[in-house]
Amino acid sequence: MNDRANTMLSTFPEIQQAIRDAGLRATPARTAALRILRESSSPLTHADVAQSLSKMGVDKATAFRNLNDLTDAGLLRRTELGDHVWRFEAIDPDSQDETNHPHFLCVDCGSVTCLADVQLTANSRRKSDSVGEVTEILLRGHCNQCRE
């Protein structure tokens, strides 16, 4: 687990309260989905989350509805990294920065890594502002495991 996941670890009651504060019912499936994503060091696909929730008897459709509900409520971020697969990640409740952070996508194995500490320089921000609003930065390459 990386530092990003460590900062978002919450107790069961804290997760339930965050869901309630967002205006949703804190069902067992929603609570488990948010906990899974808060404990993850990288974004997870619907299939990843659904597989974990299936142990509780939650079907894929319910998992997908819950992920979308949590996203709409502002507790999760949904990202598509160019491979036509939605990935979900928890938004850090303690973070003052609501913006997206860059991701690294391995073109060989498909692993995704959050690059939460990577930020545009002031000059890069000025340059990007001159053409529009940057909503996401995606770096593609070969992860260390695939390079070996």
Steps between C-alpha positions, in 0.01 A plus 500: 500500500636844414479834680188599305306200631641543851362854523149384412464207737187547705309305756173333407292766683695781328432350159130459581484861621672628184238321291216643709654848489497471119124441514498125438390204708801321646413153374743213561586489127572875478702492821704203378556656156625828647722314746653290219578812299636694797736212574617469141824664387370542143169533317298179467271387222136415554598134451762524777254651747216266395724198554580615854134576574382165361629339821220693674241384248497830306441456126683693226206727418458605862874561530492721190198699624669553836824615337307750290299619803820554699652684203195724459513573875862619470662215693660332198662612178429310177773500237539347156866473402465444129436126516118525520495373860359715780713507812390632837705649779413654833529873542711576805265666753794677667640645179454869434574439131188378321669474160595182323854374522703340221502126440758270342360222280727211405438423133619142551313370805234767544592585859409850614701700752392826662756778479344714770815703564554596135377850418526732205760771538383861509623548142319184384179619667522836323560325168212257552268782613564673168340207311237384750444324831708191578268242656730201496860405437581147388851368454544177307805284501651176621488428875813377676373142517433484125833663416692221675 
